[in-house]
Amino acid sequence: MGRIKTQLVKRITNDLIREHSKELKKDFDENKEIIGKFAKIPSTKMRNVIAGYVTRRMKNDDDL
């Protein structure tokens, strides 16, 4: 079982994917840097959670 993501993480992730799907990759480390440029995230932990969820969505969703 995985961790349950909050609505804030899901909303930010969906917005980032909608606006920047061409730049986002299937690699966590690359997504951390990309998210750091596009979004102002106050904490490193929150950025990493969002980057992990973006990476998971990019790997699982073929239609992105």
C-alpha positions, 0 to 999 in steps of 0.5 A: 500500500502506498501513501495517500496524497492530499488534495493539495498535492493532487491539485498542484500536480494536475496543474503542473501536468496540464501546463508543463507536460512537455517538459516533465519526464519519467525521472524523479531527479529531473522532475525535482529540478523542473518543478523547482523552476515552475512552482514556488514550493515552500519546503523541500519535502513538499517539492519531493512529494509533488515530484514523486507524484508527477513521476508516477503520473507520467509513468502510468498515464500514457495519454499525457 
